[in-house]
Amino acid sequence: MESIHVIIADRSQLVRLGLTGILYRTGLSLTIREVSEPDKFIHSLQKEHNGLLITSRSFVSVCGTEAVKYVQNNRHRFYNVIIEDIECGPYNDIPCNERIYLNDSERTIYRKLQKYMQQLSDHGDQDRAGEEISQREKDVLKLVALGMTNKEIAEKLFISSHTVISHRKNITAKLGIKTIAGLTVYALINKLISAEDIK
């Protein structure tokens, strides 16, 4: 399964560490990017294509109008969770899917975040099915269909075995085919290999 991308934007290291700890309790595969500097906020958002954005109202208020507009214009890319850490700010119209309050218990925060993490996990699996595989994944698929082991594929393509495994997971997720026999049939139908190539 592909990692769920999470951005935690807040100047407080304590807040960032606490949220990171709660998120890892979900047991899902996560890639967490922590942002503590307002000038790096938009750059971090531009690097991620979808996922979960957790930021405090006080952090967004120091980021300025450009950051707020970016969040508003890209709200379809993220589930946005706002930490309500100030009574009122200049940007009360920031779009958000969920609010976390300073007096929320750890259990309440976990429940609020887990709901969106599960949705991202489910959507990731659904969105990848039918997605086109890359040229490198085709190279790996061809060699899998020819009966090569991960180690042999790694040596042939000059990549690590870990990278081969990662490509194979992506291929399986994108094609929705879990067996080597199924992948071989796919490779034959799509002319990645011919019947004569199979040992």
N, C-alpha and C positions, 0 to 999 in steps of 0.2 A: 504494500500500500504506500502511496506517495505521502510525504509529510504534509501536515497542515501548517500553513504559514501564519505566524502570529507576530504582530508588532505591538510592543508595549512601550508607550511614549509617556514618560513622566520624569521630572527632574529628581525625584526621590528614589534613591537606590533601594531603600527599604520597601517601597511600594512595588518596584519592579521585581525584586527578589521574592516578595510574598506572592505576587500573582504568578510568577514562574513556577513556584512550588505548587500552587493550587492547580495550575494547568497540567503539570506532569502527573498529577494524581488521576487524570482521566485515563491514562494508560495508552493514549493514542500517540502516533508518531508525529512529533512536532519539530518545526524549525522556528525558533523564537529569536526575533531581532529586538534588542532593547535600544531605545532612543532616549537620550537624556538632554540633548542639545536642540533647541528649537530650530536652528538653522539647518539641521540634518533631517528634519521631520519629512518634508516633501520629497527629498531624495530617497528616503527609506520607503515611502509609499509608492514611488515610481518603480522601485525594484521588484515589488510584489504584485502579482496579477490578481490574486484573490486570497481571501483568508479572513482573519479576525484582527480588528484594530481595537486596542484598548488604550484609551488616553484620558487624562484628567481634564476637567474644564479649565483649571488654572493653567495647565500646560498649553492648551490650545489658545488661551487668551494671550499668552506671551508670544505665540507663533505668528499671530497677525492675520489680517484679512485674506492674504493669498493662500495660506494654509487652510483656512475655513472654506474658501471657495473650492479648493482642490478636493477636500473631503466631501463637500456637497455634490460636486460634479462627478465624483467617482464612487458614490455610495452603493452602486450596483456591484462593485468589486469586493467590498468588505462587509462583514457584519461589524457594526461599529458599537462598541461598548464605552459609555462615558462614565468616568468616576466623578461623582458630584462632590467635589472637595471645597467648593466655594459657594456661598449663598447665591450670588448673582454675578454674572460676567457679561462682557460686551457681546458675546456670541452665544446667546441662549437658543438660537435657531439651528444649532449644529444637528444634522440628522443622526439619530441613533436608534439602534435596535433594542438596547438594554441600558439600564442605569445601575451603577453600583454606588451605594451610599457608605459613608465612612463608618456608620454604626452597624453595617451588615456583618453578620457572623461569617466565619470561614465556610460553614456549610451552605449558607445562602449564596455566597459568592460562587462557590463551586457549582451549585445547582444552576445559577444563571449562566455561567460560562459553559458548562457541560452541554447544555441544550444546543448552543451554536456550534460547539466543537463536533457534536454528533452529526448535525446537519451538514457541516463541511465535509466530514468523513464520508457520509452517505452520498453527497453530491459529487465528491471526487471520484468515487467508484463508478457512479452512473455517467458522469461527464466523459470519462476516459474511454468507456466502451464505444467503439465505432470511430475513435480518433485515429488519424492516419499515423502509421509508424514512420520514423525517420530513416534516412539512408543507413545510418550506423546500425539501427535496430534491424533493418533488413539484412545487413551483413551477418549479424549475430544469428538471426532467425534461419538464414540459409545454412549456416554451419551446424546449428542445433538440428535442423531437419536432416542433415547429412550424418548425424549420429555422433558428432564430436562432443567431448566433455567440456565443462567450463574451463578447465586448465588448458586444453588443446585450443579452444577458441581464443583464450587470452593470449597464448603464444602466437597464434596465427595473425591476430589483429594488433598485436603489440600493445595490449591493454592489461589491466590487472584482472584477476579472477573476480574480485569484488565488483568491478565495473561490468563484467559480463553478467553477473547475477542481477545487478541493478537493471541492465538492459532487458534481461529475460522477464523480470517482474513488470517492467513497463510494457513489453510486448503482450504479456498475458492480460494485463489490465486493459490495454487498448483494444485487443482483438476479442477478448472474452473467451479465449481458448486456453485450457489448462493442461492438456496432455501433449506429449511429444508427437504422438500419432496425429492429433488434430492440427498441430503446427506444421507437420510435414505435409498434410493434405492442403493446408492453406498455401504453403510454399509452392507446391505443385500447381495448384489452380492459378496462382498469381505469377507463374513462370519464373520464380526465383531459383528453382532447381528443375531439372528434368528427371523423368523416371529412370533414365540411364545412370544418373548421378548417385542414386540410392544404392547402398551396398546390400 
